[in-house]
Amino acid sequence: MKALKYSDICLIPNYSECMFRSDNDVSVEMCGYKFNLPIIPANMKSVIDMKTAKSLDNERCFYIMHRFGNSLLKDIEKANEENWNVISFSVGAKAGDKAKILKLSKSNLRVDFLTIDIAHGHSLRMKRMIQYIRKKLPDTKIIAGNVSRGRAVLDLYNWGADIVKVGIGQGSPCTTKDKTGFTMPMFTCTSLCSQLELESGYKIPIIADGGIRSNGDIAKAIAAGATMVMAGSLFASCIDSPATPLDINGVNYKAYFGSASAENKGHNMHIEGKLKKIQNNGMTYIEKLTEIKQDLQSAISYAGGSDLSSLFDCEYMITNNHE
């Protein structure tokens, strides 16, 4: 078997009757909600904070607030008070996380989406956490991950997850593949995980998380079967991202680190991430979202359609790119 990353493939253009690329629809529906773009900034401290989350929500873009820190209940309460369009946060799967869920269930606060964010999602800990949230917050949509094979997607869905996040060890600040040997290149991972179709014909929504190095990779992820796509460095490098700005020999950089890094954990136990200095892209979050929108509209025109579904049927070829 050969596993492919995004840079290993190129999408093949189809005949198009598109007159104006700006007319192409890049919105996406997921679990009864409609969002203006299929992109999600990674739920990491150097990528998203409450200010950024509110800005994304105002743009009708999906977000997942990270789980690091002790302000989950306070932040959810704030989002309720301000009547955000969608309230979407993360938790882990430890006893402390269950205590937070219990408090939420007694608070009557609205939580539209909760992401159970752990390194190895195909696990007993995940199963128990999904079932606990499903019992305590029955109206909340559950995103669970990360996993990297179809069987895992099906298990998480059967345990009660509404959406499954896929991708192991493919984020640029992640060292899981080097430290443990376990990973799955993202084009193949997304393709395998999205091929499941239940007897009813329903396809489990997939968020492809990791491996995005350029806007074109978002189109490739959707072509592989992703419902939505998560990216970290594309947004951490923005002017107004929460990543710490750095000046290196007069060049502006941002400090981008993984969730399993020492910088994020505050200790050196079970480290599977690192700090990366990435060059500031010179754009605000909103400007980056606009660029992604326009590039996806162009991708749709090459795919020969008028919306994102046209990418599903794209043919592709394997390249000789081994970067």
N, C-alpha and C positions, 0 to 999 in steps of 0.2 A: 504494500500500500504506500501511496505517496500523499503526504499532507502538504497543503499549499497555504502560504500566507498571501496577503493581498498583493504584494509586489510580484508574486509569481504568476499573476494572471492579468490579462487585458480583455476588456469587454469589446465585442464586435458590433459595429454600428448596424442599424436596420434602416430600411426606407422610412422616411418621415414626411408627414404632411403638415408639420408644425410651421406656422407662419411667423409667430413671435414667441420666442423662448419665455418671455416674461408672463405669458398666458398659462404656462404649464403649472399644474397643481402639485405642490410639494407637501401638502398636509397629510396627516396620518391619523387613523382611528385606532384606539386601543382600549378595550374593555369598556366601550360605551362613551369614551371621551375622545374629543377631536383636538389635535395639536397642530400648530402651524408648520412644524418641522419634525423630521424623524430623528433628530439628534438630541442627545442628553449629555451634558457635562458630567464627568465622572464624580461620584459622591466621595470626594477626597478633600482634605483640609486645604490643600494648595490650589484647588480648583473652584470650590464653591463655598459660600458663606450665606448668612441670612439676607444680606443686602443683594447679593447676586441672585439668590433664589427668588426674591420678590421681583427683581427686574425681569427675570425669565418668565415668571408667572404673568406679569403685566403684558408680555409679548405673546402670551398664549403658547409658550413653549414648555415642554415637560422638564421637570427638574427632580432631583432626589437629593435632599439635604443630607450631609454626611452624619455619621453616628458618633463622632469623636467629641468628647466633652460631656459636661453634666447638665446641659441646658435643654434637653429634649422637650420636657413638659412645658417649660417656659416658652420655648420657641413655637411649639404647636399652639399654645394659648395665644401668643402674639398673632400668629397667622389667622387664627379664628377671629380675634378681635378686629383685625384689619380686613376680614372677609376675602381672603385670597381666593382666586378661581379654583385652584387645586391645591390641596395640602398633602405634601409628599415628603416623608422622612425615612430615616434608616435606623435599624436596631441591630444588635448582635444576637447571640443565642446563649448568653450566660444567665445566671440567676438574677443579676442586677437588671438585665434587659427585661426579664419576665416581670420583675417588680414594677418597672416603668409601664409595661403593658397593663398590669393590674390597675395602676393609678389612672391610666388613660381610660380604662373601661368604666371607672367610677366617676370620671370627670364630665362625661357627656360632651367632650370636645370632638369636633369633626376631624377625622383623619381619612383622607380619600385613598392614599396609597402608603403602605409600609413595606420597605425593602429589608429583608433579612440578609445582611451583608456579611458573609463569612468566607474564608479562603476555600474550604472544601465543602461545597453545598450538598453533595450526595452523601449524606451522613445521618446518623441517628439524632445528633443534636439538631440538625435542620428539621427533621421529621417532627420532633417533639415541639420545636418552636412554631412551626407552621400550624400545627394542631392547637397549640395554646392560643395563638393570635386569632385563629378562626373561631375559637370558642368565645374568647373575651371581646373581640371586635368583629362581629359577623358581617358588618357592612363595609369593612375596609378591604380594598384590593391588595393582595399580597404578591410582591415580587420576591422571588427567592433565587439565590445563587451564591457562588458561581459553580457551574458544572461544564463538562466538555464532551458529553456523549448522549445519544438519543435516549438510552435507557434511563439515564439520570433525569432528563427532562420529563419523561413520562412518570417517573416515581414522584418527583416534586409536585407535578400536577395532581396526581392521585392522592397525595398527602394533603392537598388543599391550596396549593399556590395557583394564582391566576395567570402569572407571567413568570418566565424563567430567564435568568440572566446567565449567559454562557461566555466562557473564556477563562482559561487557566494559564497564567504565566506569560501572557503576551503583551502586557503593558510595558512601555519603555523603561519605567523606573522599577519594574518588578524583576526579582532575581530568582523566582521560584524554579524556573527551568534550569538554571545553573546550579542551584543549591540542592535540588531534589531529583532532577531528571524528568519531572512530570510537566507536560505542557501539551498544547495542541495548536498548531498554526491556525489563524483565525478564519480564513476562507473555508477551509475544510471543516473546522469546528462548527461554524455557523451553518454550513450546508448539511452536515450530518444531524445537527440538533433540530433543524427546522423541517426535516423530511417527515416527521411523525404526523400522521393524520388519523384522528379517532374515527371510530365506526360511524359516528354521526356526520363526519365530514369536517368537523371542527379542527382547526390547526392552532396549537398552543402558541400564544404570542412569545416571541423571542427577542431579547435585548442582547445584541452582540457587543461585548465589552472587552476592548483592548485591541492593540495592533493598528490603530488608525494613525497614519503618518501624514495624510493629506486629505483634502476634501473629496478627491476621487475615490478614496478608500471607502467612504460612506456609501457611495453608489455601488461599489463592489460588495459591501456587506449586505445591502438590500437585495442585490442580485443573487446572493447566496441564500437568501431566505429570511433575513432579519426583519422584524417588525419595526424596531427602532435600534439606534446605534449609540453606544456610549464612547466618549473620547475624553482624554485627559489633557495631554500636552497642547492640543489645539487651543484650549481655553486657558490653561495655566499661563501660557505665554502672552495673554492679552494684557494691555496696560492696566486695566482695573480689576484683574483677578486677585484673589486673596494671597497668591504666592508672593513671597518676600522679594522685592526688587533688589538687584545686585548691580554694582558698577564694576566691570572688569576691564581695565585699560581703556576706559571711556566708552565701552559698549554696554548697553543695557541688557541685563539678563533677569531671569526669574528663577527662584529656588523651587523646583518641582520634586516632590518626594512621594514614594508609594505608601500605601496604608500600612504595610508590614515593615516599614523602615524604622530605624532607630529614631529618626527625627520625629516620626509620628507617634511611635510607641512610648518614647521617653525612657527606654531601656534597651538592652542588647540581647534579650532572650528571643529565640526563634525569629530571627530577622530574615525576611525574604523580600526586601526592598532597599532602594538606595536613593540618595539625593542626586538630582541632575540639575545642572545649570543650563537652562534653555534660553535662547535669545528672545527678547521681547519682540513680538510680531508687529508692534506699532499700531494695533487696532484695539478698540474697546470691544467688550463682549457683544454689544449690539451690532457693531460694524462687522465682527466676525460672523455672526448669525446671518447678516445680510449677504456676505460673501458666499457662505455655505448655501443659502437659498438660491442664489443666482447660479452657482455651479451645479446644483442638483437640477435646476430647470434646464440647463444646457445638457446634462446627462440624459434627462428624459427625452430631449429632442433627438439625441443620437440613438436612443433606444427605440425611437419610432412611435412614441405614444404621447399622451398628454398628462399623465400623472405617474406616480411612483410605481404603480402596478406594471408599467411597461418594462421596468428593470427585471421583473421576475423571469421573463422569458428570454433574456439576453443570452446569446451564445458567448463563450469565452475561449481563449486559447492560453496555454501555459507558455510563459516567456522564458528567456534564458537569464533573467535577472536574479542574481544570487547575492545581492547586497544585504 
